[in-house]
Amino acid sequence: MRCDSCGNGEIRLGRKPKVVQRSGRVAVVTDIPVEECASCGMSWLDGPVARRVDDLFRDMLATDAVAIRPYSDAKAVA
């Protein structure tokens, strides 16, 4: 599949980290499964992955000043 952003690259599966800062707290989730363009680097999360990442960030930012967790620590959404 071609990239909708640049029109040049092929979309491939990959893994990336994401950092969120909120109210003086920092959270990093590593190894998040993404679809990314090999040409421009744009990346996308599918719906279930995005929900799991949001839940993990919400939990981390509520309890820790600084937290780093792998995506695999996220609880599955029923």
Summary of the structure (lengths in Angstrom):
residues: 78
radius of gyration: 14.1
end to end distance: 29.5
largest distance: 42.4
contacts: 207
relative contact order: 0.24
helix: 26%
strand: 44%
